[in-house]
Amino acid sequence: MEGGVEMKSLRLPAALAALAIAATACSGGGGEEGGGTGQYPRAETLYTTGTAWSAPTSWNPMMRGGYAVGTIGLVYESLFHYDPVTGEYVHWLAESDEWVSDTVHEITLREGITWTDGEPLVADDVVTTLELGKIDGVSYSNVWNYVESVEATDERTVTVTFSESRPQEWMNWAYSNPILPAHIWGDMEETAVTDSANENPVGTGPYVYESHADDRMIWERNDDWWGVEALDMDMDARYIVDIVNASNEVTMGMLNQNEVDLSNNFLPGIDQVLNSNENVTSFYDGPPYMKSANTAWLVPNTTRAPLDDVEFRQALAHAINITEIVEGPYANLVEPANPTGLLPEWDAYIDQELVAEEGFRYDADEAVGLLEEAGYLDEDGDGFVETPDGEPIELTLEVPSGWTDWMEAARLIAEHAQEVGINITAEFPDEALLRDHRNSGEFDLVINNERQLSNTPWTYYDYLFQMPVQEQQTTVNFHRYESEEAWDLTEQLAAVPVDDVEAAAEITSKLQEIQLAELPAIPLWYNGLWAQSTNTNWTNWPSEHEDTPNSAPTLWNGWMEQGGITTLAEIEPVE
């Protein structure tokens, strides 16, 4: 799962839940240093939760979605970071870079960076990392669709030559993928690259593996980290203890008892806690309390009737009362999505005039009118419309069992549809079964949010329009929508220079024209960057206030490189 930000309200097996409760109960003090799962100095230990739902078993950065929280970001680092607040790239392992031409990118590494086994970071590490993408099963194998060659032109300089210029897509790779040590990964068996647990991760980052247990992952500060001097970033937390989620109730109790400093869970009722407990804070003082992280879509299977009919999809979009969902299950912890679905940080890419003219909005009467105009009528008087051919319509909307917020949202969406005569029933299969249904196209409707904020709206349109559609769609275009025009425009967007917002906006406007007319997926709400923190042991958390950091307050996958590391460097122990 890309990004790791779907909202879960699950339970661990009873034994593990009990272990989590017992272990956290003793985490509030003591002076014992290091070692196993014992106590750590509270003033030097940051306790987090909300990113892991099972015991840590892998430290392999190639196992996207399967590695222990912090493997990428705390241990393995990328060439660049990206600041979504300023819209600028931040040199990280790369000291400088230059586009020699449209198809040649020259990157110079910082001098003096070493891996935690003492070996120097060299250009061959970047070459090897990219070439690992040629192995089946590596998540970024598509980079070789446009990379022609990568060469270490000297010990610190890498020259990447492209068969076609795709700077938006390339820079997305360059900030979101970690560089691996060639002297370890270069000679590794291909199966080990994608499947090994990598129990002793050797990285360049600010933390190293200390220990783990079934209910937690413990990282220890790397006091030789290059960023202390080069970036002027000090990590006050000597230890980061990330606790496996037992349940929302356990997490809420840990927050109230100051046993966790940062929770990246969705917590029902947290709005009441934020308004009554001054010690618990979030980014905003009021609704929606959290920043936005990604867009939740209603995803129709466009290969199934009547969801293959754009008029039917338009009627369905107009039937959904998103305000009721935002104010109900979410208690205003999220915001309704723009009809384009683009996140607030991408506002410069939204054609506002087009949205005003063509964008959908809740209007039950309009939904009924669209259905009637397209020939969907209730001929048998059962309260639900039939197809123009007189066939009954019975659709299911699937969300994972236990994801309580999505379950309630799905129930409401089904009710809204039924009110205009569309027969939809909400169903809650096991997450693994739902994933199989979704990937294989054996579904009617699902909710999905698997593309988060990034350096470019190209990632958003790649999700919506990527072609060709495969038998198994595992990461994008679950709706199986095919438009050569939209995919060609998405490819054009990938080729726009990274700093040319105006040229990119011209293309996104054309994409929105297709999107709003066809509705291959229906944007619902902006999923929150769930983050609630306590101020008993650590302070200076990111917030909307000018005297605090403005970075991402989360350890979610993909967010370390978008400000999460800055947050860890900025928080301070309470005296």
C-alpha positions as CSV (number, residue, x, y, z in Angstrom):
1,M,0.0,0.0,0.0
2,E,1.5,3.3,-1.1
3,G,2.0,5.9,1.7
4,G,0.6,3.9,4.7
5,V,-2.2,6.4,5.4
6,E,-5.4,4.5,5.2
7,M,-7.6,4.9,8.3
8,K,-7.8,1.8,10.4
9,S,-9.7,0.9,13.6
10,L,-8.5,-2.7,14.0
11,R,-7.8,-5.1,16.8
12,L,-4.6,-7.2,17.3
13,P,-4.9,-10.7,18.6
14,A,-5.7,-10.7,22.3
15,A,-2.3,-11.9,23.3
16,L,-0.5,-9.1,21.4
17,A,-3.1,-6.5,22.6
18,A,-2.4,-7.5,26.2
19,L,1.3,-7.3,25.5
20,A,1.0,-3.8,24.1
21,I,-1.0,-2.7,27.1
22,A,1.4,-4.3,29.6
23,A,4.5,-2.9,27.8
24,T,3.2,0.6,27.6
25,A,2.1,0.7,31.2
26,C,5.7,0.7,32.3
27,S,7.0,3.2,29.7
28,G,6.4,6.3,31.8
29,G,9.7,6.6,33.6
30,G,12.8,5.0,34.9
31,G,16.5,5.6,34.1
32,E,17.6,2.2,32.7
33,E,19.4,2.8,29.4
34,G,19.1,0.7,26.2
35,G,18.6,-3.0,25.9
36,G,15.7,-5.0,24.7
37,T,12.2,-3.9,25.6
38,G,13.0,-2.5,29.0
39,Q,12.6,1.1,30.1
40,Y,14.4,4.0,28.4
41,P,15.2,7.4,29.9
42,R,11.9,9.2,29.5
43,A,13.5,12.6,28.9
44,E,15.4,11.1,25.9
45,T,12.7,8.8,24.5
46,L,10.0,9.6,22.0
47,Y,7.0,7.2,22.1
48,T,5.0,7.1,18.9
49,T,2.2,5.0,17.5
50,G,-0.2,4.9,14.6
51,T,2.0,3.6,11.8
52,A,2.3,-0.1,12.6
53,W,-0.5,-2.7,12.9
54,S,1.6,-5.8,13.2
55,A,4.9,-6.9,14.7
56,P,8.0,-5.6,12.9
57,T,9.5,-8.4,10.9
58,S,11.4,-6.7,8.1
59,W,13.9,-3.8,7.6
60,N,14.1,-4.2,3.9
61,P,13.3,-0.9,2.2
62,M,12.4,-2.7,-1.0
63,M,9.4,-4.3,0.8
64,R,7.1,-1.3,0.4
65,G,4.4,-1.4,3.0
66,G,6.1,-4.4,4.7
67,Y,9.1,-2.9,6.5
68,A,9.3,-1.6,10.1
69,V,8.3,2.0,10.5
70,G,11.4,4.3,10.1
71,T,13.3,1.9,7.9
72,I,13.1,4.6,5.1
73,G,13.7,8.0,6.6
74,L,15.4,7.1,9.9
75,V,17.9,4.6,8.4
76,Y,17.9,4.9,4.7
77,E,17.8,8.3,3.1
78,S,17.1,9.8,-0.4
79,L,19.0,12.2,-2.6
80,F,16.5,15.0,-2.0
81,H,13.6,15.9,0.3
82,Y,10.6,17.9,-0.8
83,D,9.0,20.7,1.2
84,P,5.2,20.7,0.4
85,V,4.8,24.1,2.3
86,T,7.3,26.0,0.0
87,G,7.0,23.7,-3.0
88,E,10.8,23.4,-3.1
89,Y,13.2,20.4,-3.2
90,V,15.7,20.2,-0.4
91,H,19.2,18.8,-1.1
92,W,19.7,15.8,1.2
93,L,22.3,13.2,0.3
94,A,22.8,15.3,-2.8
95,E,24.9,18.4,-2.2
96,S,24.0,19.9,-5.6
97,D,22.5,19.0,-8.9
98,E,22.3,20.4,-12.4
99,W,20.2,19.7,-15.5
100,V,22.9,19.7,-18.1
101,S,20.2,19.3,-20.7
102,D,16.5,18.2,-20.9
103,T,17.7,14.6,-20.8
104,V,20.8,14.7,-18.6
105,H,20.7,15.2,-14.8
106,E,24.0,15.5,-13.0
107,I,23.9,15.0,-9.2
108,T,26.8,15.6,-6.8
109,L,26.8,13.8,-3.4
110,R,27.8,15.5,-0.2
111,E,31.3,14.9,0.9
112,G,32.1,12.9,4.0
113,I,28.9,10.9,4.5
114,T,29.5,7.4,5.7
115,W,27.3,4.3,6.1
116,T,26.9,3.1,9.6
117,D,29.4,0.3,8.9
118,G,32.0,2.9,8.2
119,E,32.1,2.7,4.4
120,P,31.8,6.0,2.5
121,L,28.7,7.0,0.5
122,V,29.8,7.1,-3.1
123,A,28.3,7.6,-6.5
124,D,28.3,3.9,-7.2
125,D,25.7,3.5,-4.4
126,V,23.3,5.6,-6.5
127,V,24.1,3.7,-9.6
128,T,23.5,0.3,-7.9
129,T,20.2,1.6,-6.3
130,L,18.8,2.6,-9.7
131,E,20.0,-0.6,-11.3
132,L,18.2,-2.7,-8.7
133,G,15.0,-1.4,-10.3
134,K,15.7,-3.8,-13.2
135,I,14.8,-6.7,-10.8
136,D,11.2,-8.0,-11.0
137,G,9.3,-7.1,-7.9
138,V,11.2,-3.9,-7.2
139,S,8.6,-1.1,-6.8
140,Y,10.3,1.4,-9.0
141,S,11.0,-0.8,-12.0
142,N,9.1,1.6,-14.2
143,V,11.9,4.1,-13.8
144,W,13.7,2.2,-16.6
145,N,10.9,3.2,-18.9
146,Y,12.6,6.6,-19.3
147,V,16.1,6.2,-17.8
148,E,18.5,5.3,-20.5
149,S,21.7,5.0,-18.3
150,V,23.2,5.9,-15.0
151,E,26.9,6.4,-14.5
152,A,29.3,7.3,-11.7
153,T,31.4,9.9,-13.5
154,D,33.6,10.3,-10.4
155,E,33.4,9.2,-6.8
156,R,30.8,11.8,-5.8
157,T,29.1,12.6,-9.2
158,V,26.3,10.7,-10.8
159,T,25.1,11.3,-14.4
160,V,21.6,10.1,-15.2
161,T,20.7,10.1,-18.9
162,F,17.0,9.8,-20.0
163,S,15.6,8.3,-23.1
164,E,12.8,10.9,-22.7
165,S,12.5,13.8,-20.4
166,R,10.2,13.3,-17.5
167,P,11.5,15.6,-14.7
168,Q,8.2,15.5,-12.7
169,E,8.3,11.7,-12.6
170,W,12.1,11.5,-12.1
171,M,12.2,14.0,-9.2
172,N,9.4,12.1,-7.5
173,W,11.7,9.0,-7.6
174,A,14.7,11.1,-6.5
175,Y,13.1,12.3,-3.2
176,S,10.9,9.3,-2.3
177,N,13.4,6.4,-2.9
178,P,16.3,5.7,-0.5
179,I,19.8,5.1,-1.7
180,L,21.3,1.7,-0.7
181,P,24.9,0.8,-0.1
182,A,26.4,-0.9,-3.2
183,H,28.9,-2.9,-1.1
184,I,25.9,-4.8,0.5
185,W,23.2,-4.7,-2.1
186,G,25.2,-4.9,-5.3
187,D,26.0,-8.6,-4.9
188,M,22.8,-9.7,-3.3
189,E,20.7,-12.5,-4.8
190,E,17.7,-11.1,-6.6
191,T,15.2,-12.9,-4.4
192,A,17.0,-11.5,-1.3
193,V,16.7,-7.9,-2.7
194,T,12.9,-8.1,-2.6
195,D,12.3,-10.8,0.1
196,S,15.0,-10.7,2.7
197,A,14.3,-9.3,6.2
198,N,17.5,-7.3,6.1
199,E,17.8,-7.7,9.9
200,N,20.8,-5.4,10.3
201,P,20.1,-2.4,8.2
202,V,23.1,-0.3,7.2
203,G,22.1,3.3,6.4
204,T,23.2,6.9,6.5
205,G,20.3,8.3,8.5
206,P,19.9,9.8,12.0
207,Y,18.9,6.6,13.7
208,V,20.0,2.9,13.8
209,Y,18.4,-0.3,14.8
210,E,18.4,-0.8,18.5
211,S,15.9,-3.7,19.2
212,H,12.3,-4.8,18.6
213,A,9.6,-6.9,20.1
214,D,6.2,-8.1,18.9
215,D,4.6,-4.8,20.1
216,R,7.3,-2.2,19.2
217,M,10.2,-1.0,17.1
218,I,13.0,0.8,18.9
219,W,15.5,3.0,17.1
220,E,18.6,4.7,18.7
221,R,20.1,8.0,17.6
222,N,23.1,7.9,15.3
223,D,25.4,10.4,16.9
224,D,27.7,10.3,13.8
225,W,24.9,11.4,11.5
226,W,26.1,13.7,8.8
227,G,23.1,16.0,9.1
228,V,24.1,17.4,12.5
229,E,26.8,19.4,10.9
230,A,25.6,19.7,7.3
231,L,22.0,20.6,8.0
232,D,22.3,21.9,11.6
233,M,19.7,19.4,12.7
234,D,20.0,17.9,16.2
235,M,17.8,15.0,17.3
236,D,17.1,15.4,21.0
237,A,15.3,12.1,21.1
238,R,18.0,9.5,21.8
239,Y,15.4,6.7,21.3
240,I,12.3,6.4,19.2
241,V,9.9,3.7,20.4
242,D,7.1,3.1,17.8
243,I,4.4,1.0,19.4
244,V,2.2,-1.4,17.4
245,N,-1.4,-0.4,17.5
246,A,-3.7,-2.6,19.6
247,S,-6.9,-0.5,19.1
248,N,-8.1,3.1,19.0
249,E,-9.2,2.8,22.6
250,V,-5.7,1.7,23.8
251,T,-4.1,4.6,21.8
252,M,-6.5,7.1,23.3
253,G,-5.8,5.8,26.8
254,M,-2.0,6.1,26.1
255,L,-2.5,9.7,25.0
256,N,-4.4,10.6,28.1
257,Q,-1.9,8.9,30.4
258,N,1.1,10.5,28.6
259,E,2.4,7.1,27.6
260,V,2.7,8.1,24.0
261,D,4.0,11.5,22.7
262,L,2.8,11.3,19.1
263,S,-0.2,9.3,17.7
264,N,-0.6,9.1,14.0
265,N,-3.9,7.2,14.3
266,F,-7.4,8.3,13.3
267,L,-9.0,8.5,16.7
268,P,-12.8,8.8,16.8
269,G,-13.7,11.4,19.4
270,I,-10.3,13.1,19.4
271,D,-12.0,16.4,18.7
272,Q,-13.6,16.3,22.2
273,V,-10.2,15.5,23.7
274,L,-8.5,18.4,21.9
275,N,-11.2,20.8,23.1
276,S,-11.0,19.6,26.7
277,N,-7.4,18.6,27.4
278,E,-4.9,21.4,26.8
279,N,-2.1,18.8,27.0
280,V,-3.2,17.1,23.8
281,T,-2.7,19.2,20.7
282,S,-3.0,18.9,16.9
283,F,-1.9,21.1,14.0
284,Y,-5.0,23.3,13.9
285,D,-6.8,24.6,17.0
286,G,-10.1,23.9,15.4
287,P,-11.7,21.8,12.6
288,P,-10.3,20.0,10.7
289,Y,-7.6,19.9,13.4
290,M,-5.2,18.0,11.1
291,K,-3.5,18.8,7.7
292,S,-4.8,16.9,4.7
293,A,-2.8,13.9,3.5
294,N,-4.6,12.4,0.6
295,T,-7.9,12.2,-1.2
296,A,-10.5,9.5,-0.5
297,W,-12.3,8.5,-3.7
298,L,-15.4,6.5,-4.4
299,V,-14.0,4.1,-7.0
300,P,-16.5,2.6,-9.5
301,N,-15.6,-0.5,-11.5
302,T,-16.0,1.1,-15.0
303,T,-16.0,-2.3,-16.7
304,R,-19.4,-3.2,-15.1
305,A,-22.8,-2.0,-16.0
306,P,-24.3,0.5,-15.1
307,L,-21.0,1.9,-13.7
308,D,-19.6,1.9,-17.2
309,D,-22.2,4.6,-18.1
310,V,-20.9,8.2,-17.4
311,E,-24.4,9.5,-16.9
312,F,-25.0,7.0,-14.2
313,R,-21.7,7.9,-12.5
314,Q,-22.6,11.6,-12.7
315,A,-26.0,10.9,-11.0
316,L,-24.2,8.9,-8.3
317,A,-21.8,11.8,-7.7
318,H,-24.7,14.3,-7.3
319,A,-26.4,11.9,-4.9
320,I,-23.7,11.9,-2.2
321,N,-24.2,14.3,0.7
322,I,-20.5,14.6,1.7
323,T,-21.4,17.2,4.3
324,E,-23.3,14.6,6.3
325,I,-20.2,12.3,6.2
326,V,-17.8,15.1,7.2
327,E,-20.0,16.2,10.1
328,G,-21.1,12.7,11.1
329,P,-18.5,9.9,11.2
330,Y,-15.7,12.4,11.1
331,A,-17.0,15.1,13.4
332,N,-15.4,17.7,11.1
333,L,-11.9,16.1,11.3
334,V,-11.8,16.1,7.5
335,E,-12.8,18.5,4.8
336,P,-14.9,17.8,1.6
337,A,-12.7,17.4,-1.4
338,N,-12.7,19.7,-4.4
339,P,-14.5,18.1,-7.3
340,T,-11.1,17.7,-8.9
341,G,-9.8,15.9,-5.8
342,L,-6.6,17.8,-5.9
343,L,-5.3,18.5,-2.4
344,P,-5.2,22.1,-1.0
345,E,-1.4,22.3,-1.6
346,W,-2.1,21.8,-5.3
347,D,-4.5,24.7,-5.5
348,A,-2.4,26.4,-8.2
349,Y,-3.2,23.4,-10.5
350,I,-7.0,23.6,-10.2
351,D,-9.0,25.3,-13.0
352,Q,-11.4,27.1,-10.7
353,E,-13.6,28.4,-13.6
354,L,-13.9,24.9,-15.0
355,V,-14.8,23.5,-11.6
356,A,-17.5,26.2,-11.1
357,E,-19.1,25.3,-14.5
358,E,-18.6,21.5,-14.6
359,G,-18.0,20.3,-11.1
360,F,-20.5,18.1,-9.3
361,R,-22.1,18.9,-6.0
362,Y,-24.7,17.3,-3.8
363,D,-28.1,17.8,-5.4
364,A,-30.5,14.9,-5.0
365,D,-33.0,16.4,-7.5
366,E,-30.3,16.8,-10.1
367,A,-29.3,13.1,-9.5
368,V,-32.9,12.0,-10.1
369,G,-33.1,14.1,-13.2
370,L,-29.9,12.7,-14.6
371,L,-31.1,9.2,-14.1
372,E,-34.4,9.9,-15.8
373,E,-32.8,11.6,-18.7
374,A,-30.5,8.6,-19.2
375,G,-33.4,6.2,-19.1
376,Y,-32.9,4.8,-15.5
377,L,-36.5,4.5,-14.3
378,D,-38.3,2.7,-11.5
379,E,-40.7,0.7,-13.7
380,D,-41.6,-2.0,-11.1
381,G,-42.3,0.4,-8.3
382,D,-39.8,-1.1,-5.8
383,G,-38.2,2.3,-5.1
384,F,-35.1,1.5,-7.2
385,V,-34.4,2.3,-10.8
386,E,-33.7,-0.3,-13.5
387,T,-31.3,0.0,-16.4
388,P,-32.7,1.4,-19.7
389,D,-33.1,-2.2,-20.7
390,G,-35.2,-3.0,-17.7
391,E,-32.6,-4.9,-15.8
392,P,-32.5,-4.5,-12.0
393,I,-29.5,-2.8,-10.4
394,E,-28.0,-4.2,-7.3
395,L,-24.6,-2.8,-6.4
396,T,-22.3,-3.3,-3.4
397,L,-19.9,-0.8,-1.9
398,E,-17.0,-2.6,-0.1
399,V,-14.8,-1.2,2.6
400,P,-12.6,-3.2,5.0
401,S,-14.2,-4.7,8.1
402,G,-13.1,-2.8,11.2
403,W,-12.3,0.5,9.5
404,T,-15.1,2.1,11.5
405,D,-15.0,5.6,9.9
406,W,-15.1,4.2,6.3
407,M,-17.8,1.7,7.3
408,E,-20.0,4.5,8.5
409,A,-19.2,6.6,5.5
410,A,-20.1,3.6,3.2
411,R,-23.4,3.2,5.0
412,L,-24.3,6.8,4.4
413,I,-23.2,6.7,0.8
414,A,-25.5,3.7,0.3
415,E,-28.4,5.5,2.0
416,H,-27.8,8.6,-0.2
417,A,-27.9,6.5,-3.3
418,Q,-31.0,4.7,-2.3
419,E,-32.8,8.0,-1.6
420,V,-32.4,8.8,-5.4
421,G,-33.3,5.3,-6.4
422,I,-29.9,3.7,-6.8
423,N,-29.8,0.3,-5.1
424,I,-26.4,0.2,-3.3
425,T,-25.6,-2.0,-0.2
426,A,-22.5,-1.5,2.0
427,E,-20.5,-4.6,2.7
428,F,-17.4,-5.0,5.0
429,P,-15.2,-7.9,3.9
430,D,-11.8,-8.7,5.4
431,E,-9.1,-6.2,4.2
432,A,-7.1,-8.9,2.4
433,L,-10.2,-10.2,0.6
434,L,-11.2,-6.7,-0.4
435,R,-7.7,-6.1,-1.8
436,D,-8.0,-9.2,-3.9
437,H,-11.4,-8.1,-5.2
438,R,-10.2,-4.6,-6.0
439,N,-7.0,-5.7,-7.7
440,S,-8.6,-8.3,-9.9
441,G,-11.6,-6.1,-10.8
442,E,-14.1,-8.3,-9.0
443,F,-16.1,-5.4,-7.3
444,D,-18.7,-2.8,-8.0
445,L,-17.6,0.1,-5.7
446,V,-14.8,0.6,-3.2
447,I,-13.4,3.6,-1.3
448,N,-9.7,4.1,-1.8
449,N,-7.0,6.7,-0.9
450,E,-3.7,5.2,-2.1
451,R,-2.1,8.3,-3.6
452,Q,-1.0,10.9,-1.1
453,L,0.4,14.4,-1.3
454,S,3.7,14.5,-3.3
455,N,6.0,16.9,-5.2
456,T,3.7,16.9,-8.2
457,P,0.1,16.4,-9.2
458,W,1.5,14.0,-11.8
459,T,1.2,11.3,-9.2
460,Y,-2.5,12.0,-8.8
461,Y,-3.3,11.8,-12.5
462,D,-1.0,8.7,-12.8
463,Y,-3.3,7.1,-10.3
464,L,-6.5,8.1,-12.2
465,F,-5.4,7.4,-15.8
466,Q,-2.4,5.1,-15.9
467,M,-2.5,2.7,-18.9
468,P,-2.5,-0.1,-20.0
469,V,-5.0,-1.7,-17.7
470,Q,-3.6,-5.0,-16.5
471,E,-5.4,-8.2,-15.3
472,Q,-4.2,-7.2,-11.8
473,Q,-4.3,-3.5,-10.9
474,T,-2.3,-3.4,-7.7
475,T,-1.4,0.3,-7.2
476,V,-3.3,2.5,-9.6
477,N,-6.5,2.9,-11.8
478,F,-8.5,0.3,-9.7
479,H,-11.5,1.7,-11.6
480,R,-10.0,0.3,-14.9
481,Y,-10.8,3.5,-16.8
482,E,-9.3,3.7,-20.3
483,S,-8.7,7.0,-22.0
484,E,-5.8,7.4,-24.4
485,E,-6.2,11.2,-24.4
486,A,-6.0,11.4,-20.6
487,W,-3.0,9.1,-20.4
488,D,-1.2,11.0,-23.1
489,L,-1.8,14.3,-21.1
490,T,-0.5,12.6,-18.0
491,E,2.6,11.6,-19.8
492,Q,2.9,15.2,-21.0
493,L,2.6,16.4,-17.4
494,A,5.5,14.1,-16.4
495,A,7.7,15.9,-18.9
496,V,7.1,19.5,-17.7
497,P,10.1,21.1,-15.9
498,V,9.6,20.8,-12.2
499,D,9.5,24.6,-11.6
500,D,7.1,25.4,-14.4
501,V,3.8,25.6,-12.6
502,E,2.1,27.5,-15.3
503,A,2.8,24.9,-18.0
504,A,1.8,22.1,-15.6
505,A,-1.5,23.9,-14.8
506,E,-2.3,24.1,-18.5
507,I,-2.1,20.4,-18.8
508,T,-4.0,19.7,-15.5
509,S,-6.8,21.9,-16.7
510,K,-7.2,19.6,-19.8
511,L,-7.1,16.6,-17.5
512,Q,-9.7,18.1,-15.2
513,E,-12.0,18.7,-18.3
514,I,-11.9,15.0,-19.0
515,Q,-12.1,14.0,-15.3
516,L,-15.1,16.2,-14.5
517,A,-16.9,15.0,-17.6
518,E,-16.2,11.3,-17.2
519,L,-15.8,10.9,-13.4
520,P,-13.6,7.8,-13.5
521,A,-13.4,8.1,-9.7
522,I,-15.5,10.4,-7.5
523,P,-13.5,12.5,-4.9
524,L,-15.2,12.5,-1.5
525,W,-13.1,14.0,1.3
526,Y,-9.5,14.9,2.1
527,N,-8.2,12.3,4.5
528,G,-6.4,13.8,7.4
529,L,-2.7,13.6,8.2
530,W,-3.7,12.2,11.6
531,A,-1.4,13.6,14.3
532,Q,-2.2,14.3,17.9
533,S,0.6,14.9,20.4
534,T,1.1,15.4,24.1
535,N,3.2,18.2,25.7
536,T,4.2,16.5,28.9
537,N,7.5,15.2,27.8
538,W,8.1,16.8,24.4
539,T,7.1,20.1,23.0
540,N,7.4,22.5,20.0
541,W,5.2,20.3,17.9
542,P,4.2,21.6,14.4
543,S,1.1,23.8,14.4
544,E,-0.6,26.6,12.6
545,H,1.1,29.1,15.0
546,E,4.0,31.2,13.7
547,D,6.3,30.3,16.6
548,T,6.2,26.6,15.9
549,P,7.4,24.4,13.1
550,N,5.2,24.0,10.0
551,S,6.5,20.5,9.0
552,A,4.6,17.2,8.8
553,P,4.0,15.8,12.3
554,T,4.0,12.1,11.2
555,L,6.2,9.0,10.8
556,W,4.0,7.7,8.0
557,N,5.7,6.2,5.0
558,G,6.5,8.8,2.4
559,W,6.3,11.7,4.9
560,M,9.7,11.5,6.5
561,E,11.0,13.0,3.2
562,Q,8.2,15.7,3.2
563,G,9.0,17.2,6.6
564,G,8.8,14.3,9.1
565,I,12.5,14.4,9.8
566,T,12.3,18.2,10.3
567,T,9.7,17.6,12.9
568,L,11.9,15.1,14.8
569,A,14.7,17.6,14.8
570,E,12.5,20.5,16.0
571,I,10.7,18.9,18.9
572,E,12.3,19.6,22.3
573,P,12.2,17.8,25.6
574,V,10.2,19.5,28.3
575,E,12.6,20.8,31.0
